[in-house]
Amino acid sequence: MLISILVTFLVVILILYLINLLPLDGRAKQIARVVVIVLGVISLLKYIAVF
């Protein structure tokens, strides 16, 4: 369980880093960051068995 949480956290950090490298305007980057963070939090809550 702990390894799954760690892997999910690292994947979210990696995706956020890759979003920063994309040549998008500020608003599109912000929307992409919010979507990735929300999906990451939902995934982490699933591992903790809240859902």
C-alpha positions as CSV (number, residue, x, y, z in Angstrom):
1,M,0.0,0.0,0.0
2,L,2.8,2.4,0.9
3,I,4.6,1.7,-2.3
4,S,1.5,2.4,-4.3
5,I,1.0,5.7,-2.6
6,L,4.6,6.6,-3.2
7,V,4.4,5.6,-6.9
8,T,1.2,7.7,-7.4
9,F,2.8,10.7,-5.7
10,L,5.9,10.4,-7.9
11,V,3.8,10.0,-11.1
12,V,1.8,13.2,-10.2
13,I,5.1,15.1,-9.6
14,L,6.5,13.9,-12.9
15,I,3.4,14.8,-14.9
16,L,3.4,18.3,-13.3
17,Y,7.0,18.7,-14.3
18,L,6.2,17.7,-17.9
19,I,3.3,20.1,-18.0
20,N,5.7,22.9,-17.1
21,L,7.8,22.0,-20.1
22,L,4.9,22.2,-22.6
23,P,4.7,25.4,-24.7
24,L,1.2,26.4,-23.5
25,D,-0.2,29.6,-22.3
26,G,-0.6,30.2,-18.5
27,R,-4.3,29.5,-18.4
28,A,-4.0,26.1,-20.1
29,K,-1.1,25.1,-17.9
30,Q,-3.1,26.0,-14.8
31,I,-6.1,24.0,-15.9
32,A,-3.9,21.0,-16.7
33,R,-2.2,21.3,-13.3
34,V,-5.5,21.4,-11.5
35,V,-6.8,18.3,-13.4
36,V,-3.6,16.3,-12.6
37,I,-3.7,17.3,-8.9
38,V,-7.4,16.4,-8.6
39,L,-6.9,13.0,-10.2
40,G,-3.8,12.4,-8.0
41,V,-5.7,13.2,-4.9
42,I,-8.6,11.0,-5.9
43,S,-6.2,8.1,-6.6
44,L,-4.5,8.6,-3.2
45,L,-7.8,8.6,-1.5
46,K,-8.7,5.4,-3.3
47,Y,-5.5,3.7,-1.9
48,I,-6.3,4.9,1.6
49,A,-9.8,3.3,1.1
50,V,-11.9,6.4,1.5
51,F,-13.7,5.6,-1.7
